[in-house]
Amino acid sequence: MNSSLSTCDRATHLRIVAVALVTSTIVVMAAAHARIGETGGLTAGAGMSGSVVKAGEPSVYSARDDLIIR
C-alpha cells in the first residue's frame, strides 16, 4: 500500500472504499440498535404545576442619569 493517495494503485483505492463501507455499516447498525431505556424523562410534558409569575414594572439598572437601560 502506498503512502500517497495520488500515486496509489487501484487495489489501494478499493481497500480504502471497503474499509469506509464496513466502518459506516458498523456505525449505522450501532446507531439503529442503540436504545434509551426510559424515554419519559426526555420529553416535555404538557401539564404544568406551580404558580405563574407575571412580569412587573420595568426596572432601571443604571448609575448614570443620561443613559437608561431597561
N, CA, C and O atoms as a Tripos MOL2 file, in Angstrom:
@<TRIPOS>MOLECULE
protein
  280   279    70     0     0
PROTEIN
NO_CHARGES

@<TRIPOS>ATOM
      1 N           0.8460   -1.1720    0.0000 N.3       1 MET1
      2 CA          0.0000    0.0000    0.0000 C.3       1 MET1
      3 C           0.8950    1.2410    0.0000 C.2       1 MET1
      4 O           1.8520    1.3280    0.7700 O.2       1 MET1
      5 N           0.5810    2.1760   -0.8520 N.am      2 ASN2
      6 CA          1.3800    3.3860   -0.9910 C.3       2 ASN2
      7 C           0.9810    4.4100    0.0620 C.2       2 ASN2
      8 O          -0.1380    4.3960    0.5760 O.2       2 ASN2
      9 N           1.9160    5.2950    0.3690 N.am      3 SER3
     10 CA          1.6430    6.3010    1.3910 C.3       3 SER3
     11 C           0.9190    7.5110    0.8280 C.2       3 SER3
     12 O           0.3250    8.2750    1.5900 O.2       3 SER3
     13 N           0.9500    7.7050   -0.4740 N.am      4 SER4
     14 CA          0.2960    8.8540   -1.0890 C.3       4 SER4
     15 C          -0.9480    8.4010   -1.8470 C.2       4 SER4
     16 O          -0.8970    7.4130   -2.5800 O.2       4 SER4
     17 N          -2.0450    9.0990   -1.6810 N.am      5 LEU5
     18 CA         -3.2720    8.7220   -2.3760 C.3       5 LEU5
     19 C          -3.2150    9.0500   -3.8570 C.2       5 LEU5
     20 O          -3.9170    8.4240   -4.6510 O.2       5 LEU5
     21 N          -2.4010   10.0130   -4.2460 N.am      6 SER6
     22 CA         -2.3410   10.3830   -5.6620 C.3       6 SER6
     23 C          -1.5520    9.3750   -6.4940 C.2       6 SER6
     24 O          -1.7770    9.2620   -7.6990 O.2       6 SER6
     25 N          -0.6290    8.6400   -5.8680 N.am      7 THR7
     26 CA          0.1790    7.6680   -6.6140 C.3       7 THR7
     27 C          -0.1950    6.2290   -6.3220 C.2       7 THR7
     28 O           0.4790    5.3230   -6.8130 O.2       7 THR7
     29 N          -1.2130    5.9840   -5.5650 N.am      8 CYS8
     30 CA         -1.5490    4.6010   -5.2180 C.3       8 CYS8
     31 C          -2.3170    3.9290   -6.3600 C.2       8 CYS8
     32 O          -2.8790    4.5870   -7.2350 O.2       8 CYS8
     33 N          -2.3190    2.6120   -6.3180 N.am      9 ASP9
     34 CA         -2.9340    1.8620   -7.4000 C.3       9 ASP9
     35 C          -4.4100    1.5930   -7.1100 C.2       9 ASP9
     36 O          -4.9570    2.0540   -6.1080 O.2       9 ASP9
     37 N          -5.0300    0.8480   -7.9940 N.am     10 ARG10
     38 CA         -6.4710    0.5790   -7.9100 C.3      10 ARG10
     39 C          -6.8210   -0.2630   -6.6780 C.2      10 ARG10
     40 O          -7.8670   -0.0530   -6.0640 O.2      10 ARG10
     41 N          -5.9760   -1.1920   -6.3220 N.am     11 ALA11
     42 CA         -6.2410   -2.0570   -5.1650 C.3      11 ALA11
     43 C          -6.2490   -1.2550   -3.8590 C.2      11 ALA11
     44 O          -7.0320   -1.5380   -2.9530 O.2      11 ALA11
     45 N          -5.3820   -0.2700   -3.7780 N.am     12 THR12
     46 CA         -5.3380    0.5680   -2.5810 C.3      12 THR12
     47 C          -6.6190    1.3890   -2.4500 C.2      12 THR12
     48 O          -7.1720    1.5140   -1.3570 O.2      12 THR12
     49 N          -7.0870    1.9460   -3.5610 N.am     13 HIS13
     50 CA         -8.3500    2.6800   -3.5330 C.3      13 HIS13
     51 C          -9.5050    1.7620   -3.1510 C.2      13 HIS13
     52 O         -10.4050    2.1710   -2.4160 O.2      13 HIS13
     53 N          -9.4880    0.5390   -3.6370 N.am     14 LEU14
     54 CA        -10.5400   -0.4240   -3.3070 C.3      14 LEU14
     55 C         -10.5200   -0.7630   -1.8200 C.2      14 LEU14
     56 O         -11.5750   -0.8950   -1.2000 O.2      14 LEU14
     57 N          -9.3250   -0.9040   -1.2430 N.am     15 ARG15
     58 CA         -9.2240   -1.1640    0.1970 C.3      15 ARG15
     59 C          -9.7790    0.0080    1.0180 C.2      15 ARG15
     60 O         -10.4720   -0.1960    2.0150 O.2      15 ARG15
     61 N          -9.4720    1.2140    0.5940 N.am     16 ILE16
     62 CA         -9.9610    2.4030    1.3090 C.3      16 ILE16
     63 C         -11.4780    2.4600    1.2580 C.2      16 ILE16
     64 O         -12.1240    2.7270    2.2710 O.2      16 ILE16
     65 N         -12.0530    2.2110    0.0860 N.am     17 VAL17
     66 CA        -13.5100    2.2200   -0.0420 C.3      17 VAL17
     67 C         -14.1340    1.1000    0.7780 C.2      17 VAL17
     68 O         -15.1770    1.3070    1.3970 O.2      17 VAL17
     69 N         -13.5230   -0.0810    0.7990 N.am     18 ALA18
     70 CA        -14.0580   -1.2050    1.5640 C.3      18 ALA18
     71 C         -14.0200   -0.9160    3.0630 C.2      18 ALA18
     72 O         -14.9790   -1.2150    3.7740 O.2      18 ALA18
     73 N         -12.9380   -0.3450    3.5400 N.am     19 VAL19
     74 CA        -12.8350   -0.0160    4.9680 C.3      19 VAL19
     75 C         -13.8680    1.0480    5.3450 C.2      19 VAL19
     76 O         -14.4870    0.9620    6.4050 O.2      19 VAL19
     77 N         -14.0530    2.0400    4.4890 N.am     20 ALA20
     78 CA        -15.0480    3.0810    4.7610 C.3      20 ALA20
     79 C         -16.4530    2.4950    4.7680 C.2      20 ALA20
     80 O         -17.2730    2.8790    5.6030 O.2      20 ALA20
     81 N         -16.7470    1.5730    3.8560 N.am     21 LEU21
     82 CA        -18.0680    0.9500    3.8010 C.3      21 LEU21
     83 C         -18.3440    0.0950    5.0280 C.2      21 LEU21
     84 O         -19.4350    0.1550    5.5950 O.2      21 LEU21
     85 N         -17.3700   -0.6940    5.4370 N.am     22 VAL22
     86 CA        -17.5400   -1.5400    6.6250 C.3      22 VAL22
     87 C         -17.6980   -0.6790    7.8790 C.2      22 VAL22
     88 O         -18.5410   -0.9710    8.7280 O.2      22 VAL22
     89 N         -16.9060    0.3650    7.9970 N.am     23 THR23
     90 CA        -16.9870    1.2420    9.1680 C.3      23 THR23
     91 C         -18.3180    1.9690    9.2280 C.2      23 THR23
     92 O         -18.9260    2.0680   10.2930 O.2      23 THR23
     93 N         -18.7700    2.4760    8.0990 N.am     24 SER24
     94 CA        -20.0560    3.1740    8.1090 C.3      24 SER24
     95 C         -21.2070    2.2210    8.3840 C.2      24 SER24
     96 O         -22.1810    2.6040    9.0320 O.2      24 SER24
     97 N         -21.1150    0.9830    7.9040 N.am     25 THR25
     98 CA        -22.1480   -0.0150    8.2030 C.3      25 THR25
     99 C         -22.1900   -0.3240    9.6940 C.2      25 THR25
    100 O         -23.2710   -0.4550   10.2680 O.2      25 THR25
    101 N         -21.0420   -0.4380   10.3150 N.am     26 ILE26
    102 CA        -20.9910   -0.7090   11.7540 C.3      26 ILE26
    103 C         -21.5740    0.4540   12.5440 C.2      26 ILE26
    104 O         -22.3000    0.2410   13.5150 O.2      26 ILE26
    105 N         -21.2640    1.6760   12.1400 N.am     27 VAL27
    106 CA        -21.7890    2.8520   12.8400 C.3      27 VAL27
    107 C         -23.3060    2.9350   12.6940 C.2      27 VAL27
    108 O         -24.0070    3.2310   13.6620 O.2      27 VAL27
    109 N         -23.8110    2.6790   11.5000 N.am     28 VAL28
    110 CA        -25.2560    2.7360   11.2800 C.3      28 VAL28
    111 C         -25.9640    1.6400   12.0680 C.2      28 VAL28
    112 O         -27.0190    1.8850   12.6520 O.2      28 VAL28
    113 N         -25.4040    0.4480   12.0920 N.am     29 MET29
    114 CA        -26.0280   -0.6430   12.8520 C.3      29 MET29
    115 C         -25.9990   -0.3620   14.3490 C.2      29 MET29
    116 O         -26.9640   -0.6600   15.0520 O.2      29 MET29
    117 N         -24.9060    0.2090   14.8430 N.am     30 ALA30
    118 CA        -24.8290    0.5450   16.2650 C.3      30 ALA30
    119 C         -25.8400    1.6370   16.6150 C.2      30 ALA30
    120 O         -26.4500    1.6000   17.6840 O.2      30 ALA30
    121 N         -26.0170    2.6060   15.7200 N.am     31 ALA31
    122 CA        -26.9950    3.6620   15.9770 C.3      31 ALA31
    123 C         -28.4190    3.1290   15.9100 C.2      31 ALA31
    124 O         -29.2820    3.5860   16.6600 O.2      31 ALA31
    125 N         -28.6770    2.1760   15.0290 N.am     32 ALA32
    126 CA        -30.0200    1.6050   14.9100 C.3      32 ALA32
    127 C         -30.3700    0.7500   16.1130 C.2      32 ALA32
    128 O         -31.5380    0.6640   16.4920 O.2      32 ALA32
    129 N         -29.3840    0.1220   16.7130 N.am     33 HIS33
    130 CA        -29.6520   -0.7560   17.8540 C.3      33 HIS33
    131 C         -29.5140   -0.0600   19.2010 C.2      33 HIS33
    132 O         -29.8090   -0.6500   20.2400 O.2      33 HIS33
    133 N         -29.0740    1.1730   19.1880 N.am     34 ALA34
    134 CA        -28.9260    1.9100   20.4400 C.3      34 ALA34
    135 C         -30.3160    2.2440   20.9780 C.2      34 ALA34
    136 O         -31.2070    2.6400   20.2260 O.2      34 ALA34
    137 N         -30.4830    2.0840   22.2480 N.am     35 ARG35
    138 CA        -31.7670    2.3570   22.8790 C.3      35 ARG35
    139 C         -31.5530    3.1780   24.1290 C.2      35 ARG35
    140 O         -30.4960    3.1540   24.7590 O.2      35 ARG35
    141 N         -32.5920    3.8980   24.4550 N.am     36 ILE36
    142 CA        -32.6290    4.5960   25.7240 C.3      36 ILE36
    143 C         -33.7430    3.9400   26.5170 C.2      36 ILE36
    144 O         -34.8810    3.8800   26.0510 O.2      36 ILE36
    145 N         -33.4340    3.4460   27.7080 N.am     37 GLY37
    146 CA        -34.3870    2.6650   28.4730 C.3      37 GLY37
    147 C         -35.6530    3.4230   28.8330 C.2      37 GLY37
    148 O         -36.7570    2.9380   28.5860 O.2      37 GLY37
    149 N         -35.5090    4.5790   29.3980 N.am     38 GLU38
    150 CA        -36.6660    5.3470   29.8420 C.3      38 GLU38
    151 C         -36.7270    6.6310   29.0440 C.2      38 GLU38
    152 O         -35.9190    7.5330   29.2670 O.2      38 GLU38
    153 N         -37.6670    6.7370   28.1180 N.am     39 THR39
    154 CA        -37.7740    7.9320   27.3050 C.3      39 THR39
    155 C         -38.7560    8.9350   27.8800 C.2      39 THR39
    156 O         -38.8810   10.0340   27.3400 O.2      39 THR39
    157 N         -39.4460    8.6080   28.9360 N.am     40 GLY40
    158 CA        -40.4250    9.5140   29.5150 C.3      40 GLY40
    159 C         -39.7980   10.7590   30.1060 C.2      40 GLY40
    160 O         -40.4280   11.8170   30.1070 O.2      40 GLY40
    161 N         -38.5860   10.6680   30.6060 N.am     41 GLY41
    162 CA        -37.9270   11.8200   31.1910 C.3      41 GLY41
    163 C         -37.3350   12.7700   30.1720 C.2      41 GLY41
    164 O         -36.9540   13.8900   30.5130 O.2      41 GLY41
    165 N         -37.2550   12.3350   28.9270 N.am     42 LEU42
    166 CA        -36.6290   13.1680   27.9070 C.3      42 LEU42
    167 C         -37.6200   14.0480   27.1580 C.2      42 LEU42
    168 O         -37.2220   15.0020   26.4900 O.2      42 LEU42
    169 N         -38.8910   13.7380   27.2650 N.am     43 THR43
    170 CA        -39.8870   14.5250   26.5420 C.3      43 THR43
    171 C         -40.5390   15.5220   27.4820 C.2      43 THR43
    172 O         -40.6840   15.2570   28.6750 O.2      43 THR43
    173 N         -40.9250   16.6470   26.9560 N.am     44 ALA44
    174 CA        -41.5710   17.6810   27.7590 C.3      44 ALA44
    175 C         -43.0360   17.3250   27.9360 C.2      44 ALA44
    176 O         -43.7080   16.9410   26.9780 O.2      44 ALA44
    177 N         -43.5240   17.4510   29.1360 N.am     45 GLY45
    178 CA        -44.9220   17.1650   29.3990 C.3      45 GLY45
    179 C         -45.7900   18.3770   29.1380 C.2      45 GLY45
    180 O         -45.3260   19.5140   29.2260 O.2      45 GLY45
    181 N         -47.0470   18.1360   28.8180 N.am     46 ALA46
    182 CA        -47.9630   19.2330   28.5310 C.3      46 ALA46
    183 C         -48.5460   19.8170   29.8090 C.2      46 ALA46
    184 O         -48.9670   20.9740   29.8160 O.2      46 ALA46
    185 N         -48.5780   19.0520   30.8790 N.am     47 GLY47
    186 CA        -49.1530   19.5370   32.1200 C.3      47 GLY47
    187 C         -48.2080   20.4630   32.8530 C.2      47 GLY47
    188 O         -46.9910   20.2770   32.8180 O.2      47 GLY47
    189 N         -48.7690   21.4670   33.5210 N.am     48 MET48
    190 CA        -47.9620   22.3940   34.2950 C.3      48 MET48
    191 C         -48.3550   22.3100   35.7530 C.2      48 MET48
    192 O         -49.5170   22.0760   36.0850 O.2      48 MET48
    193 N         -47.3990   22.4990   36.6000 N.am     49 SER49
    194 CA        -47.6900   22.5620   38.0220 C.3      49 SER49
    195 C         -46.9700   23.7660   38.5970 C.2      49 SER49
    196 O         -45.9130   24.1600   38.1040 O.2      49 SER49
    197 N         -47.5350   24.3450   39.6300 N.am     50 GLY50
    198 CA        -46.9220   25.5170   40.2370 C.3      50 GLY50
    199 C         -47.6550   26.7820   39.8580 C.2      50 GLY50
    200 O         -48.6870   26.7430   39.1870 O.2      50 GLY50
    201 N         -47.1170   27.9010   40.2920 N.am     51 SER51
    202 CA        -47.7820   29.1680   40.0410 C.3      51 SER51
    203 C         -47.1590   29.8880   38.8490 C.2      51 SER51
    204 O         -46.0080   29.6430   38.4900 O.2      51 SER51
    205 N         -47.9270   30.7620   38.2570 N.am     52 VAL52
    206 CA        -47.4690   31.5530   37.1220 C.3      52 VAL52
    207 C         -46.9670   32.8830   37.6430 C.2      52 VAL52
    208 O         -47.6500   33.5450   38.4250 O.2      52 VAL52
    209 N         -45.7780   33.2810   37.2160 N.am     53 VAL53
    210 CA        -45.1950   34.5400   37.6370 C.3      53 VAL53
    211 C         -45.3160   35.5150   36.4730 C.2      53 VAL53
    212 O         -44.8390   35.2430   35.3720 O.2      53 VAL53
    213 N         -45.9610   36.6600   36.7280 N.am     54 LYS54
    214 CA        -46.1130   37.6740   35.6930 C.3      54 LYS54
    215 C         -45.0820   38.7710   35.8890 C.2      54 LYS54
    216 O         -44.6230   39.0300   37.0010 O.2      54 LYS54
    217 N         -44.7320   39.4030   34.7890 N.am     55 ALA55
    218 CA        -43.7360   40.4690   34.8400 C.3      55 ALA55
    219 C         -44.3320   41.7030   35.4960 C.2      55 ALA55
    220 O         -45.4970   42.0370   35.2760 O.2      55 ALA55
    221 N         -43.5360   42.3670   36.2920 N.am     56 GLY56
    222 CA        -43.9750   43.5840   36.9500 C.3      56 GLY56
    223 C         -43.5320   44.8150   36.1830 C.2      56 GLY56
    224 O         -43.3680   44.7660   34.9640 O.2      56 GLY56
    225 N         -43.3410   45.9060   36.8860 N.am     57 GLU57
    226 CA        -42.8890   47.1500   36.2780 C.3      57 GLU57
    227 C         -41.4360   47.0120   35.8390 C.2      57 GLU57
    228 O         -40.6630   46.2920   36.4720 O.2      57 GLU57
    229 N         -41.0550   47.7030   34.7520 N.am     58 PRO58
    230 CA        -39.6590   47.6280   34.3190 C.3      58 PRO58
    231 C         -38.7350   48.2880   35.3370 C.2      58 PRO58
    232 O         -39.0720   49.3100   35.9340 O.2      58 PRO58
    233 N         -37.5850   47.6930   35.5180 N.am     59 SER59
    234 CA        -36.5960   48.2150   36.4530 C.3      59 SER59
    235 C         -35.5100   48.9480   35.6910 C.2      59 SER59
    236 O         -35.1790   48.5940   34.5590 O.2      59 SER59
    237 N         -34.9640   49.9640   36.3170 N.am     60 VAL60
    238 CA        -33.8900   50.7370   35.7120 C.3      60 VAL60
    239 C         -32.6000   50.3470   36.4080 C.2      60 VAL60
    240 O         -32.4750   50.4920   37.6240 O.2      60 VAL60
    241 N         -31.6330   49.8480   35.6320 N.am     61 TYR61
    242 CA        -30.3400   49.4730   36.1650 C.3      61 TYR61
    243 C         -29.3020   50.3920   35.5470 C.2      61 TYR61
    244 O         -28.7310   50.0780   34.5020 O.2      61 TYR61
    245 N         -29.0580   51.5160   36.1830 N.am     62 SER62
    246 CA        -28.0910   52.4700   35.6630 C.3      62 SER62
    247 C         -27.5780   53.3290   36.8000 C.2      62 SER62
    248 O         -28.3140   53.6550   37.7320 O.2      62 SER62
    249 N         -26.3190   53.6870   36.7150 N.am     63 ALA63
    250 CA        -25.7410   54.5600   37.7140 C.3      63 ALA63
    251 C         -25.6380   55.9820   37.1800 C.2      63 ALA63
    252 O         -25.3760   56.9080   37.9470 O.2      63 ALA63
    253 N         -25.8400   56.1750   35.8680 N.am     64 ARG64
    254 CA        -25.7580   57.4880   35.2520 C.3      64 ARG64
    255 C         -27.1570   57.9590   34.9120 C.2      64 ARG64
    256 O         -28.0390   57.1530   34.6140 O.2      64 ARG64
    257 N         -27.3550   59.2630   34.9560 N.am     65 ASP65
    258 CA        -28.6880   59.8050   34.6980 C.3      65 ASP65
    259 C         -28.9870   59.9400   33.1960 C.2      65 ASP65
    260 O         -30.1540   59.9390   32.8030 O.2      65 ASP65
    261 N         -27.9560   60.0540   32.3580 N.am     66 ASP66
    262 CA        -28.2020   60.2850   30.9430 C.3      66 ASP66
    263 C         -28.4280   58.9940   30.1540 C.2      66 ASP66
    264 O         -28.9040   59.0620   29.0210 O.2      66 ASP66
    265 N         -28.1130   57.8430   30.6980 N.am     67 LEU67
    266 CA        -28.2680   56.5880   29.9930 C.3      67 LEU67
    267 C         -29.1530   55.6570   30.8280 C.2      67 LEU67
    268 O         -28.7990   55.2980   31.9510 O.2      67 LEU67
    269 N         -30.2820   55.2790   30.2810 N.am     68 ILE68
    270 CA        -31.2130   54.4000   30.9940 C.3      68 ILE68
    271 C         -31.3190   53.0910   30.2230 C.2      68 ILE68
    272 O         -31.6540   53.0830   29.0390 O.2      68 ILE68
    273 N         -31.0380   52.0070   30.8900 N.am     69 ILE69
    274 CA        -31.1430   50.6740   30.2910 C.3      69 ILE69
    275 C         -32.3490   49.9840   30.9210 C.2      69 ILE69
    276 O         -32.4300   49.8320   32.1390 O.2      69 ILE69
    277 N         -33.2620   49.5790   30.0860 N.am     70 ARG70
    278 CA        -34.4620   48.9130   30.6070 C.3      70 ARG70
    279 C         -34.5230   47.4920   30.1500 C.2      70 ARG70
    280 O         -35.4630   46.7740   30.4900 O.2      70 ARG70
@<TRIPOS>BOND
     1     1     2 1
     2     2     3 1
     3     3     4 2
     4     3     5 am
     5     5     6 1
     6     6     7 1
     7     7     8 2
     8     7     9 am
     9     9    10 1
    10    10    11 1
    11    11    12 2
    12    11    13 am
    13    13    14 1
    14    14    15 1
    15    15    16 2
    16    15    17 am
    17    17    18 1
    18    18    19 1
    19    19    20 2
    20    19    21 am
    21    21    22 1
    22    22    23 1
    23    23    24 2
    24    23    25 am
    25    25    26 1
    26    26    27 1
    27    27    28 2
    28    27    29 am
    29    29    30 1
    30    30    31 1
    31    31    32 2
    32    31    33 am
    33    33    34 1
    34    34    35 1
    35    35    36 2
    36    35    37 am
    37    37    38 1
    38    38    39 1
    39    39    40 2
    40    39    41 am
    41    41    42 1
    42    42    43 1
    43    43    44 2
    44    43    45 am
    45    45    46 1
    46    46    47 1
    47    47    48 2
    48    47    49 am
    49    49    50 1
    50    50    51 1
    51    51    52 2
    52    51    53 am
    53    53    54 1
    54    54    55 1
    55    55    56 2
    56    55    57 am
    57    57    58 1
    58    58    59 1
    59    59    60 2
    60    59    61 am
    61    61    62 1
    62    62    63 1
    63    63    64 2
    64    63    65 am
    65    65    66 1
    66    66    67 1
    67    67    68 2
    68    67    69 am
    69    69    70 1
    70    70    71 1
    71    71    72 2
    72    71    73 am
    73    73    74 1
    74    74    75 1
    75    75    76 2
    76    75    77 am
    77    77    78 1
    78    78    79 1
    79    79    80 2
    80    79    81 am
    81    81    82 1
    82    82    83 1
    83    83    84 2
    84    83    85 am
    85    85    86 1
    86    86    87 1
    87    87    88 2
    88    87    89 am
    89    89    90 1
    90    90    91 1
    91    91    92 2
    92    91    93 am
    93    93    94 1
    94    94    95 1
    95    95    96 2
    96    95    97 am
    97    97    98 1
    98    98    99 1
    99    99   100 2
   100    99   101 am
   101   101   102 1
   102   102   103 1
   103   103   104 2
   104   103   105 am
   105   105   106 1
   106   106   107 1
   107   107   108 2
   108   107   109 am
   109   109   110 1
   110   110   111 1
   111   111   112 2
   112   111   113 am
   113   113   114 1
   114   114   115 1
   115   115   116 2
   116   115   117 am
   117   117   118 1
   118   118   119 1
   119   119   120 2
   120   119   121 am
   121   121   122 1
   122   122   123 1
   123   123   124 2
   124   123   125 am
   125   125   126 1
   126   126   127 1
   127   127   128 2
   128   127   129 am
   129   129   130 1
   130   130   131 1
   131   131   132 2
   132   131   133 am
   133   133   134 1
   134   134   135 1
   135   135   136 2
   136   135   137 am
   137   137   138 1
   138   138   139 1
   139   139   140 2
   140   139   141 am
   141   141   142 1
   142   142   143 1
   143   143   144 2
   144   143   145 am
   145   145   146 1
   146   146   147 1
   147   147   148 2
   148   147   149 am
   149   149   150 1
   150   150   151 1
   151   151   152 2
   152   151   153 am
   153   153   154 1
   154   154   155 1
   155   155   156 2
   156   155   157 am
   157   157   158 1
   158   158   159 1
   159   159   160 2
   160   159   161 am
   161   161   162 1
   162   162   163 1
   163   163   164 2
   164   163   165 am
   165   165   166 1
   166   166   167 1
   167   167   168 2
   168   167   169 am
   169   169   170 1
   170   170   171 1
   171   171   172 2
   172   171   173 am
   173   173   174 1
   174   174   175 1
   175   175   176 2
   176   175   177 am
   177   177   178 1
   178   178   179 1
   179   179   180 2
   180   179   181 am
   181   181   182 1
   182   182   183 1
   183   183   184 2
   184   183   185 am
   185   185   186 1
   186   186   187 1
   187   187   188 2
   188   187   189 am
   189   189   190 1
   190   190   191 1
   191   191   192 2
   192   191   193 am
   193   193   194 1
   194   194   195 1
   195   195   196 2
   196   195   197 am
   197   197   198 1
   198   198   199 1
   199   199   200 2
   200   199   201 am
   201   201   202 1
   202   202   203 1
   203   203   204 2
   204   203   205 am
   205   205   206 1
   206   206   207 1
   207   207   208 2
   208   207   209 am
   209   209   210 1
   210   210   211 1
   211   211   212 2
   212   211   213 am
   213   213   214 1
   214   214   215 1
   215   215   216 2
   216   215   217 am
   217   217   218 1
   218   218   219 1
   219   219   220 2
   220   219   221 am
   221   221   222 1
   222   222   223 1
   223   223   224 2
   224   223   225 am
   225   225   226 1
   226   226   227 1
   227   227   228 2
   228   227   229 am
   229   229   230 1
   230   230   231 1
   231   231   232 2
   232   231   233 am
   233   233   234 1
   234   234   235 1
   235   235   236 2
   236   235   237 am
   237   237   238 1
   238   238   239 1
   239   239   240 2
   240   239   241 am
   241   241   242 1
   242   242   243 1
   243   243   244 2
   244   243   245 am
   245   245   246 1
   246   246   247 1
   247   247   248 2
   248   247   249 am
   249   249   250 1
   250   250   251 1
   251   251   252 2
   252   251   253 am
   253   253   254 1
   254   254   255 1
   255   255   256 2
   256   255   257 am
   257   257   258 1
   258   258   259 1
   259   259   260 2
   260   259   261 am
   261   261   262 1
   262   262   263 1
   263   263   264 2
   264   263   265 am
   265   265   266 1
   266   266   267 1
   267   267   268 2
   268   267   269 am
   269   269   270 1
   270   270   271 1
   271   271   272 2
   272   271   273 am
   273   273   274 1
   274   274   275 1
   275   275   276 2
   276   275   277 am
   277   277   278 1
   278   278   279 1
   279   279   280 2
@<TRIPOS>SUBSTRUCTURE
     1 MET1         2 RESIDUE 1 A MET
     2 ASN2         6 RESIDUE 1 A ASN
     3 SER3        10 RESIDUE 1 A SER
     4 SER4        14 RESIDUE 1 A SER
     5 LEU5        18 RESIDUE 1 A LEU
     6 SER6        22 RESIDUE 1 A SER
     7 THR7        26 RESIDUE 1 A THR
     8 CYS8        30 RESIDUE 1 A CYS
     9 ASP9        34 RESIDUE 1 A ASP
    10 ARG10       38 RESIDUE 1 A ARG
    11 ALA11       42 RESIDUE 1 A ALA
    12 THR12       46 RESIDUE 1 A THR
    13 HIS13       50 RESIDUE 1 A HIS
    14 LEU14       54 RESIDUE 1 A LEU
    15 ARG15       58 RESIDUE 1 A ARG
    16 ILE16       62 RESIDUE 1 A ILE
    17 VAL17       66 RESIDUE 1 A VAL
    18 ALA18       70 RESIDUE 1 A ALA
    19 VAL19       74 RESIDUE 1 A VAL
    20 ALA20       78 RESIDUE 1 A ALA
    21 LEU21       82 RESIDUE 1 A LEU
    22 VAL22       86 RESIDUE 1 A VAL
    23 THR23       90 RESIDUE 1 A THR
    24 SER24       94 RESIDUE 1 A SER
    25 THR25       98 RESIDUE 1 A THR
    26 ILE26      102 RESIDUE 1 A ILE
    27 VAL27      106 RESIDUE 1 A VAL
    28 VAL28      110 RESIDUE 1 A VAL
    29 MET29      114 RESIDUE 1 A MET
    30 ALA30      118 RESIDUE 1 A ALA
    31 ALA31      122 RESIDUE 1 A ALA
    32 ALA32      126 RESIDUE 1 A ALA
    33 HIS33      130 RESIDUE 1 A HIS
    34 ALA34      134 RESIDUE 1 A ALA
    35 ARG35      138 RESIDUE 1 A ARG
    36 ILE36      142 RESIDUE 1 A ILE
    37 GLY37      146 RESIDUE 1 A GLY
    38 GLU38      150 RESIDUE 1 A GLU
    39 THR39      154 RESIDUE 1 A THR
    40 GLY40      158 RESIDUE 1 A GLY
    41 GLY41      162 RESIDUE 1 A GLY
    42 LEU42      166 RESIDUE 1 A LEU
    43 THR43      170 RESIDUE 1 A THR
    44 ALA44      174 RESIDUE 1 A ALA
    45 GLY45      178 RESIDUE 1 A GLY
    46 ALA46      182 RESIDUE 1 A ALA
    47 GLY47      186 RESIDUE 1 A GLY
    48 MET48      190 RESIDUE 1 A MET
    49 SER49      194 RESIDUE 1 A SER
    50 GLY50      198 RESIDUE 1 A GLY
    51 SER51      202 RESIDUE 1 A SER
    52 VAL52      206 RESIDUE 1 A VAL
    53 VAL53      210 RESIDUE 1 A VAL
    54 LYS54      214 RESIDUE 1 A LYS
    55 ALA55      218 RESIDUE 1 A ALA
    56 GLY56      222 RESIDUE 1 A GLY
    57 GLU57      226 RESIDUE 1 A GLU
    58 PRO58      230 RESIDUE 1 A PRO
    59 SER59      234 RESIDUE 1 A SER
    60 VAL60      238 RESIDUE 1 A VAL
    61 TYR61      242 RESIDUE 1 A TYR
    62 SER62      246 RESIDUE 1 A SER
    63 ALA63      250 RESIDUE 1 A ALA
    64 ARG64      254 RESIDUE 1 A ARG
    65 ASP65      258 RESIDUE 1 A ASP
    66 ASP66      262 RESIDUE 1 A ASP
    67 LEU67      266 RESIDUE 1 A LEU
    68 ILE68      270 RESIDUE 1 A ILE
    69 ILE69      274 RESIDUE 1 A ILE
    70 ARG70      278 RESIDUE 1 A ARG
